[in-house]
C-alpha cells in the first residue's frame, strides 16, 4: 500500500510541470479589426497586442489599433494605445477565454489634402474574447470585442470594436 501511495504522489508531482506548460510567458496578437461608432459609421483597420503573463490567470496587456476611412475626399484616421490587466481562464487547453480593462490614449485625425484636424485624448477599452489554441505556439483569436470609450470631443463616446487574427505564444510557465 505504501508503494502505491508513493507512486501516486510521485506521478502527481511529476505531472505538475506539464500542466503549467499550458500558460505561455508572452503572447503577441495581430489581426483585422472593425470599429463602429455611435452614428453608424464603420472603419476598418488592424489590431495588435502584446500580453506578458504573470501567472496562469493574470497578464499585463498592451493593445494598439488603427482604423482608416476615406469618404468624399475626407480622410479619417483613429489610433489607440492602451495598457492594462488581462484575466484568462486556461482550464481547457484548447479554448482560452479572456477579459481585459485597458487604459491609454486615442488619437484621431480628420482632414482633406492639405488641411487636417487632429486630437488626442484619454481612452479605455473594456472587453474580452476567445483564443483557440491550434498548437502550443499558435492560437487563433476567434473573436475579441471591446467597448472603446474615448473623450475626443466635449462628450465621451462609447463605441464598439471587433477583432480577429492570429496569436503567437512564446515560452511556458
C-alpha positions in Angstrom: 0.0 0.0 0.0 2.8 2.4 0.8 4.4 1.7 -2.6 1.1 2.6 -4.3 0.8 5.9 -2.4 4.4 6.8 -3.0 4.0 6.0 -6.7 0.8 8.1 -7.0 2.4 11.0 -5.2 5.4 10.9 -7.5 3.2 10.8 -10.5 1.3 13.8 -9.3 4.5 15.8 -8.6 5.9 14.9 -12.0 2.8 16.0 -13.8 2.6 19.5 -12.3 5.2 21.0 -14.7 3.4 19.6 -17.7 0.1 21.2 -16.5 1.8 24.5 -16.1 3.2 24.4 -19.6 -0.3 25.4 -20.9 0.5 29.0 -19.9 2.8 30.9 -22.3 5.1 33.6 -20.9 4.1 36.0 -23.6 1.5 36.3 -26.4 1.7 38.5 -29.5 -1.5 39.1 -31.5 -2.1 40.7 -34.9 -5.2 40.8 -37.0 -8.1 42.6 -38.7 -10.4 44.9 -36.8 -13.6 46.8 -37.4 -14.7 49.9 -35.4 -18.3 51.1 -35.4 -19.2 54.4 -33.7 -22.5 55.6 -32.3 -23.5 57.3 -35.6 -23.4 54.0 -37.5 -20.1 54.8 -39.2 -17.7 51.9 -39.6 -13.9 52.0 -40.1 -11.7 49.0 -40.9 -8.1 48.5 -39.9 -5.8 46.5 -37.7 -5.4 45.5 -34.0 -2.2 44.3 -32.4 -1.3 43.4 -28.8 1.3 42.0 -26.5 0.5 40.2 -23.3 3.0 39.2 -20.6 1.5 36.5 -18.4 2.4 36.9 -14.7 0.8 33.6 -13.8 -1.8 31.2 -15.3 -4.7 33.8 -15.0 -3.2 37.3 -14.9 -1.3 39.2 -17.5 -0.3 42.7 -18.5 -1.5 43.7 -21.9 -0.5 46.4 -24.3 -3.1 46.9 -27.1 -2.6 49.1 -30.3 -5.1 49.6 -33.1 -5.5 51.7 -36.3 -8.7 52.4 -38.3 -8.9 54.3 -41.6 -11.7 55.6 -43.9 -11.9 58.0 -46.8 -15.3 59.4 -47.8 -15.9 62.2 -50.3 -12.3 63.2 -50.1 -12.3 63.4 -46.2 -9.6 61.2 -44.7 -10.4 59.8 -41.2 -7.9 58.0 -39.0 -8.1 56.7 -35.5 -5.3 55.1 -33.5 -5.5 53.8 -29.9 -2.7 52.9 -27.5 -3.9 51.2 -24.3 -2.4 49.1 -21.4 -3.8 47.2 -18.5 -4.6 43.8 -16.9 -6.0 40.8 -18.7 -7.6 37.8 -17.0 -7.5 34.5 -18.8 -9.2 31.2 -18.0 -6.8 28.4 -19.0 -8.6 25.3 -17.6 -9.3 24.0 -21.1 -6.1 23.5 -23.1 -7.8 24.4 -26.5 -10.2 27.3 -25.7 -8.9 30.3 -23.7 -11.5 33.0 -22.9 -10.2 36.3 -21.6 -11.4 39.7 -20.3 -9.4 43.0 -20.0 -9.6 46.6 -18.9 -7.2 48.8 -20.7 -6.4 52.5 -20.3 -4.4 54.9 -22.5 -4.8 57.3 -25.3 -6.7 57.7 -28.6 -5.5 59.9 -31.5 -8.0 60.9 -34.2 -7.2 62.8 -37.4 -9.7 64.1 -40.0 -9.0 66.2 -43.0 -8.7 66.9 -46.7 -5.5 67.1 -48.8 -3.6 69.9 -47.1 -5.8 70.7 -44.0 -6.2 68.2 -41.2 -7.5 68.4 -37.7 -6.2 66.1 -35.0 -6.9 65.5 -31.4 -5.5 63.1 -28.7 -7.4 62.2 -25.5 -7.9 59.6 -22.8 -9.3 56.2 -24.0 -10.4 53.0 -22.3 -11.0 49.5 -23.8 -13.3 47.1 -21.8 -13.8 43.7 -23.4 -12.7 40.2 -23.9 -12.6 37.4 -26.4 -11.6 33.8 -27.1 -8.5 32.1 -28.4 -8.5 28.7 -30.0 -5.1 27.0 -29.4 -4.1 25.1 -32.5 -0.5 24.4 -31.5 1.4 25.1 -28.3 2.9 28.2 -30.0 0.0 29.3 -32.2 -3.6 30.2 -31.5 -6.4 31.8 -33.5 -8.2 34.7 -31.9 -11.7 33.7 -32.9 -13.1 36.9 -31.6 -12.3 39.9 -29.5 -14.9 42.5 -28.7 -14.3 45.8 -26.9 -16.2 48.8 -25.8 -13.9 51.7 -26.7 -14.6 54.8 -24.6 -12.9 58.0 -25.8 -13.0 61.6 -24.7 -12.0 63.2 -28.0 -14.8 65.9 -28.0 -16.8 67.6 -25.4 -18.6 64.4 -24.5 -17.4 60.8 -24.1 -18.2 58.3 -26.9 -18.7 54.6 -26.2 -18.2 52.7 -29.5 -17.7 49.0 -30.5 -14.6 47.3 -31.8 -14.3 43.7 -33.0 -11.1 41.9 -34.0 -9.9 38.5 -35.2 -6.4 37.2 -36.1 -3.5 35.1 -35.0 -1.7 34.8 -31.7 1.9 33.7 -31.4 2.7 32.2 -28.0 6.2 32.2 -26.5 7.8 30.3 -23.6 5.9 28.4 -21.0 5.2 28.8 -17.3 
